[in-house]
Amino acid sequence: MSLRLSRVIGHRGVAATAPENTLTGFRLAAEAGFSWVEFDVMLSADEVPMLHHDEKLGRTNDGRGRLCEQDAEALKRLDAGAWFAPDFAGERIPSFADGIACCRALGLAMNVEIKPAKGHAIRTAEVVAETLNTLCPDLTDLIVVSSFERECLEVAKEKAPDFHRGYLCESLADGWRQAAEDLGCVSVHPNHRPLTEAAVAAIREAGFKTLTYTVNDPLRAATLIAWGVDAVITD
């Protein structure tokens, strides 16, 4: 089993041209030629995995409060598009299952970031693992599960071992290699800003692929790829 990457991955769909973490964002990413998209998964109060980045509602929709304190049906009634542009009014917050179905129909591979609300890391990862095992057993070479939370990757390793894992980090802090190895990761996902050519070489020498975020400058992307980065995650 090998991770079949593309050089460019759409961030939260294609966040520069559509509301992030939405089905329309995935469709526009596919139309723009992306074959991979990255998105975030967080649990609702009734433990439905939803596509959403922030712990609090409001920035990308017309909700208020914490996402983890509202049930899925209430979340699905929110407008998740008007904030971005009038043409996207009426866009909804999708469930993880909706996102998977959409990406499958579009032929999009997925970087699934487990994004738990505070105190919900283990359960969020368990539900993500259960969902992947149920809905995506045939897509193991086209999905990588990443998280900033070590607990989430530990659960993913135990509960959904057939899916690739990515070590998501701001920078390569001491112990990154051992942590990525212990978690059985195939890739390391650092922020591009502090990334250096030597760091990319170290990741490659350690046997990992490098996916770096969020790269919106074409010249920076070209530099990173020249250094040996396997994929850049971009809006």
Salt bridges, closest charged atoms under 4 A:
GLU20 OE2 - ARG12 NH1 3.15
GLU20 OE2 - ARG59 NH2 2.78
GLU38 OE1 - HIS11 NE2 3.89
ASP40 OD2 - ARG12 NE 3.61
GLU47 OE1 - ARG123 NE 3.10
ASP54 OD1 - HIS53 ND1 2.64
ASP54 OD2 - ARG59 NE 2.60
GLU55 OE2 - ARG66 NH2 2.47
GLU69 OE2 - ARG66 NH1 3.08
GLU113 OE2 - LYS115 NZ 3.30
GLU126 OE1 - ARG123 NH1 3.04
GLU130 OE2 - ARG123 NH1 3.55
ASP138 OD2 - ARG104 NH1 2.90
ASP141 OD2 - ARG4 NH1 2.41
GLU154 OE2 - ARG150 NE 3.07
GLU181 OE2 - ARG177 NE 3.04
ASP182 OD2 - ARG150 NH2 3.84
ASP235 OD1 - HIS11 ND1 2.71
